Amino acid sequence: MNEERKIETEEVEAVSPPPRARVPDSVARKRDYLSGFLAGEKEEAPSGGAGSDLQAAVVEVLKSVYDPEIPVDIYELGLIYDVDISEDGDATITMTLTTPHCPVAESLPNEVELRVLSVPGIRDAVVNLVWDPPWDPSKMSDEARLELGML
């Protein structure tokens, strides 16, 4: 009555990551689409590239993400090393954490990715978490030092 079932397995060296979902260019996203619709306004999406309005918008949204242990946003804290925006609206954020043992090591990069994806004109966002160079208090802005009483 008891039949033994065998599950066949196969060992592999590596598995390629699945393709990332992208917002198509034909989809125009707005923070409050209803107000723009009711006003009949047509909003132009900012163009990408270094020093663009789109990069500035991404930096602004990064300034709204706060470290849960320190009352300073992650941009002024110096956790964001690079914000690269392609001409197509793909964002690559290079960031670190104050320590590899940071309690938000798993959730903060995901929150950063979601916040960057919320910026109109951003098609895709990738967050690269790096540990070199390691973060230290010298990476903080003067505003962050002032907020923490270090000036």
DABEL-V286416 format. One record per residue. N is the residue number from 0. SS is DSSP state (2 for helix, 1 for strand, 0 for the rest). NEAR is the number of other C-alpha atoms within 8 Angstrom. D_FIRST is the distance of its C-alpha to the first C-alpha in Angstrom with 2 decimals. Layout:
n->N ss->SS near->NEAR d_first->D_FIRST
n->N ss->SS near->NEAR d_first->D_FIRST
This chain:
n->0 ss->0 near->2 d_first->0.00
n->1 ss->0 near->3 d_first->3.83
n->2 ss->0 near->4 d_first->6.10
n->3 ss->0 near->4 d_first->9.56
n->4 ss->0 near->4 d_first->12.21
n->5 ss->0 near->4 d_first->15.73
n->6 ss->0 near->4 d_first->18.78
n->7 ss->0 near->4 d_first->21.82
n->8 ss->0 near->4 d_first->25.03
n->9 ss->0 near->4 d_first->28.63
n->10 ss->0 near->4 d_first->31.54
n->11 ss->0 near->5 d_first->34.79
n->12 ss->0 near->4 d_first->38.27
n->13 ss->0 near->4 d_first->39.19
n->14 ss->0 near->5 d_first->38.45
n->15 ss->0 near->4 d_first->41.43
n->16 ss->0 near->4 d_first->42.04
n->17 ss->0 near->4 d_first->41.60
n->18 ss->0 near->4 d_first->44.87
n->19 ss->0 near->4 d_first->46.79
n->20 ss->0 near->5 d_first->47.52
n->21 ss->0 near->6 d_first->51.23
n->22 ss->0 near->7 d_first->53.45
n->23 ss->0 near->6 d_first->55.13
n->24 ss->0 near->6 d_first->58.93
n->25 ss->0 near->4 d_first->59.21
n->26 ss->0 near->6 d_first->57.93
n->27 ss->0 near->8 d_first->60.77
n->28 ss->0 near->7 d_first->59.64
n->29 ss->0 near->6 d_first->61.97
n->30 ss->0 near->7 d_first->61.61
n->31 ss->0 near->6 d_first->62.96
n->32 ss->2 near->8 d_first->62.65
n->33 ss->2 near->6 d_first->63.87
n->34 ss->2 near->7 d_first->67.28
n->35 ss->2 near->11 d_first->67.92
n->36 ss->2 near->8 d_first->66.89
n->37 ss->2 near->7 d_first->69.18
n->38 ss->2 near->6 d_first->72.07
n->39 ss->0 near->6 d_first->71.60
n->40 ss->0 near->7 d_first->71.73
n->41 ss->0 near->5 d_first->70.20
n->42 ss->0 near->5 d_first->69.14
n->43 ss->0 near->4 d_first->69.20
n->44 ss->0 near->7 d_first->66.38
n->45 ss->0 near->9 d_first->67.86
n->46 ss->0 near->11 d_first->67.79
n->47 ss->0 near->14 d_first->66.07
n->48 ss->0 near->12 d_first->67.35
n->49 ss->0 near->8 d_first->68.85
n->50 ss->0 near->6 d_first->71.37
n->51 ss->0 near->10 d_first->70.38
n->52 ss->2 near->9 d_first->70.12
n->53 ss->2 near->14 d_first->66.37
n->54 ss->2 near->14 d_first->66.26
n->55 ss->2 near->9 d_first->68.47
n->56 ss->2 near->9 d_first->66.14
n->57 ss->2 near->11 d_first->63.15
n->58 ss->2 near->10 d_first->65.18
n->59 ss->2 near->8 d_first->66.09
n->60 ss->2 near->11 d_first->62.48
n->61 ss->2 near->13 d_first->61.65
n->62 ss->0 near->11 d_first->64.43
n->63 ss->0 near->7 d_first->62.49
n->64 ss->0 near->9 d_first->59.55
n->65 ss->1 near->10 d_first->60.24
n->66 ss->0 near->9 d_first->58.95
n->67 ss->0 near->5 d_first->57.35
n->68 ss->0 near->4 d_first->59.06
n->69 ss->0 near->6 d_first->62.46
n->70 ss->0 near->9 d_first->64.36
n->71 ss->0 near->10 d_first->65.17
n->72 ss->1 near->12 d_first->63.60
n->73 ss->0 near->13 d_first->61.73
n->74 ss->0 near->10 d_first->64.39
n->75 ss->0 near->12 d_first->67.32
n->76 ss->0 near->11 d_first->65.27
n->77 ss->0 near->11 d_first->65.14
n->78 ss->0 near->13 d_first->61.38
n->79 ss->1 near->11 d_first->61.81
n->80 ss->1 near->9 d_first->63.01
n->81 ss->1 near->8 d_first->63.14
n->82 ss->1 near->12 d_first->62.80
n->83 ss->1 near->10 d_first->62.70
n->84 ss->1 near->14 d_first->62.80
n->85 ss->0 near->10 d_first->62.66
n->86 ss->0 near->8 d_first->64.78
n->87 ss->0 near->8 d_first->61.64
n->88 ss->0 near->14 d_first->60.90
n->89 ss->1 near->11 d_first->58.17
n->90 ss->1 near->14 d_first->58.52
n->91 ss->1 near->12 d_first->57.62
n->92 ss->1 near->13 d_first->58.10
n->93 ss->1 near->12 d_first->58.33
n->94 ss->1 near->12 d_first->58.05
n->95 ss->0 near->12 d_first->57.40
n->96 ss->0 near->11 d_first->56.79
n->97 ss->0 near->9 d_first->58.97
n->98 ss->0 near->6 d_first->56.44
n->99 ss->0 near->7 d_first->53.01
n->100 ss->0 near->5 d_first->51.78
n->101 ss->0 near->8 d_first->53.03
n->102 ss->0 near->5 d_first->50.79
n->103 ss->0 near->6 d_first->50.87
n->104 ss->0 near->10 d_first->50.04
n->105 ss->0 near->7 d_first->46.96
n->106 ss->0 near->7 d_first->48.39
n->107 ss->2 near->8 d_first->52.05
n->108 ss->2 near->10 d_first->51.65
n->109 ss->2 near->9 d_first->49.40
n->110 ss->2 near->8 d_first->52.04
n->111 ss->2 near->11 d_first->54.73
n->112 ss->2 near->11 d_first->52.87
n->113 ss->2 near->8 d_first->52.41
n->114 ss->2 near->10 d_first->56.06
n->115 ss->2 near->13 d_first->57.34
n->116 ss->2 near->11 d_first->55.27
n->117 ss->0 near->8 d_first->57.00
n->118 ss->0 near->11 d_first->60.38
n->119 ss->0 near->11 d_first->61.61
n->120 ss->0 near->12 d_first->61.94
n->121 ss->0 near->13 d_first->59.13
n->122 ss->0 near->13 d_first->56.55
n->123 ss->1 near->11 d_first->54.22
n->124 ss->1 near->12 d_first->54.24
n->125 ss->1 near->8 d_first->52.89
n->126 ss->1 near->12 d_first->53.39
n->127 ss->1 near->8 d_first->53.67
n->128 ss->1 near->9 d_first->53.42
n->129 ss->0 near->8 d_first->55.54
n->130 ss->0 near->9 d_first->56.62
n->131 ss->0 near->4 d_first->59.58
n->132 ss->0 near->5 d_first->62.26
n->133 ss->0 near->7 d_first->61.11
n->134 ss->0 near->12 d_first->62.37
n->135 ss->0 near->7 d_first->65.30
n->136 ss->2 near->5 d_first->67.74
n->137 ss->2 near->4 d_first->70.30
n->138 ss->2 near->9 d_first->68.18
n->139 ss->0 near->12 d_first->68.86
n->140 ss->0 near->9 d_first->71.50
n->141 ss->2 near->7 d_first->74.67
n->142 ss->2 near->8 d_first->73.43
n->143 ss->2 near->11 d_first->70.30
n->144 ss->2 near->11 d_first->72.46
n->145 ss->2 near->9 d_first->74.80
n->146 ss->2 near->9 d_first->71.95
n->147 ss->0 near->7 d_first->70.65
n->148 ss->0 near->6 d_first->74.16
n->149 ss->0 near->6 d_first->74.25
n->150 ss->0 near->5 d_first->77.58
